[in-house]
Structures are given as structure tokens and as C-alpha cells.
Amino acid sequence: MAEPVPDFTDEGLLPPGDYEVTFEELRESILVAGPDSGSPWGEEWDTEWREGLTRQAETMCSHLWEVGIEEVYLDGSFTEAKAHPNDIDGYFECDARRVATGELQRELNKIDPKKCWTWDPAERRAYRGYAKKQLPMWHAYRVELYPHYDQFTGITDKYGNPLTFPAAFRKRRRDHEPKGIVKVAGED
């Protein structure tokens, strides 16, 4: 049995580790339902917003599962004690050939009515109030899920060394503090 999503650390992070949950379990976890009322993180917790982000991530994960992608991880400020995270970030394990040939993107866009699966930087668009341009999937779902096949991310560690998604997403960006991540599993 997988370990349930634990309470946040004093720094507002999930303790280091991978926490495998179904979307039903995610909805019942601290990440959506929120910390208890005595927690320093619970005051302004936006359960409704987090539930909406979770529904959007579930839709995107269902597309990935439908094309045979099984290893999907969710991260970003959604997995931290931030009352109203902007979005959900994540990555999934896949074969480099499927990404390089465009096969994966085509398969996903056949399923997705919004046809927003792409990782082409030229497709990024501005969004009011945000300095960073966002991928079409972010505009459609407020979720960005990246393919991982042992490539570097453009994110570096505190010494300037390039990181892969599994390494980058298990550390807080601003101070490289280790943190946990959520692995989502399909409903059986």
C-alpha cells in the first residue's frame, strides 16, 4: 500500500519522498482538502481552486494513460503550503522517440478536445500579469506536464549543474530544499 500524503514540514513542503495516490485520494489529502484548522497553513486555504486544478490535472492524466503513459508526477506550488497556487506542474516518464517524432503529441491531441499538447517553446503565449509565457496546455488547463526521457530541464542545482525533471521537481527552486512529490495512479 502506498504511503498517504503527509502533513507539510515546518517549511511548508511535503517531506521528501514520492507519494502515490489516486485522484480520489488526492482530493481527500492535505493538498486539496487543506491542513487542519490549527495549522499555520490552513487560514486562507483555497480548497475550491485546488479542487478545480485537480480536475484539470486528472483530465490531462487520463489522456496520458490512454496513450500508454503510466508514470505521472505532480509538483510545483500545488504540492507546497501555498493557499492558492497558480497552477500544477509535473512530468511523465516516456520514450524519447515518441516525443522526437511528434507521435506522442499527435496521439494526445487526437484525444484532447482542446488540442493543446505541445512543448514547442514557440507556442508559448503571454498571460496577463505573468512575466513568463505559458504553454497552450497551461492556458487550457492551468497545468503543465512535461515529457521526461533523461533530458535536462534548463533548471540547475545550487552549484549550477543541470538537472533532469526527477531531480529538479524534488527540490524547491528558490533554495534547493528537498521536498516530496505526488505520483498519480489511475483508478482500478
N, C-alpha and C positions, 0 to 999 in steps of 0.2 A: 504494500500500500504506500502511496506517495505521501510525503510529509505535507501537512496543510500549510498555507501561507501564514507565517508567524506575525507577531506584532513588530512594529518598527523599532529600530535601535534608537538610542538617545539622539543620534544624528539625523533621524527621520528617514532611514534607509531600511530596506529589508536586510536581515542578516545575510552574509554571504552564503550562497547555495542556490541550487536550482529547485524550484517548487513547481511540481507538475500538478495541474488542475484541469478539470473540465470547465467549460464556460459557466455551467451551473454553480460549480464550486467557487469559481472566481467571483461571481455575483454575491455570494454569501461571505466572501473573505473581507478582510480589512481594507483591501484595495478598492472595493466598490461600496460595501456597506458602511465602511468607515470604522475608525477606532472607537473604543468605548468613551462614554461622556467624560470620564475622568482623565482622559489622555490630553496632553498638550496639543495634539494634532486634530482633535475632534470638533473644535469650536465652529469652524466655518466649512466643514466637510460638505462638498457638493455631490451627494450621492446620485442625484438625478443626472447630472452631467457625466459622471463616471459610468453610470449605467448606459447612457447613450453611446459613449466611446466604446464600451464593452460590446454592445450590439453591433457597432460598425466593425470592430475587430473580428467578431465572430463571423460576420458575412465574408470578410476577406479571407479568413482562415478556412471557411468552408470551400471557397474557390481553390485554395491551395490543396486541401485534402482531396478534392475532386480530381485534381490532375496528378495525384500520387505523392504530393509533398507531405511528409508526416511530422518532421521536426520543426516546430514553430515556437519562437520565443518572443515574449512581450517585455518591454522595458521602457526606459525614459522616465520622465517625471511622473507618469502614471504609476510606477512602482515605488514612488517615494511619497513621503507625507506632505504632499502638496495638495491643498484642498481642491483646487480647480486646475488640473493640468491642461496644457494647451492641446495635447494630442497623445497618441500612443505610438511609440517607436518599437521596432522589432526586426527580427531577421529569421530566415528559414534556411535549413540545410538543403542544398540541391546540387545537381550536376552542372559543372561549368559549361559543358557543351550545349545543354538546353537553353542557357542564358545567352551564350555567344551566338548561337544560330537564330535567336529570336523565337524559337519553338515555344518556350515557356510563356513568354509574353503573349504570343498568339493564342495558345491554349486558354490562358486566363481571361483574355479579352473576349473569347467566344462565350464564356460563362457569364462574365460581368456585364450587366446591362449598362453600366457607366463607362465601359471600355477605357479604364484609367490605369491599367497595369503597364508601367514603363519605368525605367530607371535612367533614361536618357537625360543628362543634365540640361540639354537644350529645351526640354519640355517643362522645366521648372518655371513657375509664374509667381509673380508678387501677390501678396495678400495684404490688405490694409493693416497697418500697424506692426507688420513684421519686417525685420531687416532682411532675413533670409528668404529666398524664393523657395517655393514648395513644389513637390511633385504633384501631378494630376491626382494620384490616389489620396493625397493629403486634402486636396480641395474637395474631393468627392466624399471621403470618409473620415477625415481628420486622423488618419492612421497611415504610417509609412512602414512598410515591410520590405526589407532588402534581402536579395539572394546572397547566400554565403557558400563559397566553394574554396575556402582557404585564401582568399584575396585580402589585401589590406584595405582599410576603410577611409584613409585620409585622417584618421584620428591617431594621435600619438600618446605614448605614456609620458610620465613626468621627466624622462630622460631624452625625449624626442624620438624614441623608437616607434615605427609604425605598428599599429595593432589590427588584428582581424576582428570581425564582429564579436565572436565569443569573448575575447579579451576586453574589447572596448566597452561592451554593454554590461560588463560585470564590475565596472568602476564608475564612480561619479565623476563626471567630466571636469568639474572645476577644481577638484583637489585629489582626484585619483583614489578616493576612499573606496575600498571593496564593498560591493553590495550584491544582494540577491537578484534573481531574475525569475520570471514565470515562464514555464513551458506549458503550452496549452495542448490538451489532448482532445480528440474527437469523442463525442458521446457514443457509447457502445449500444 
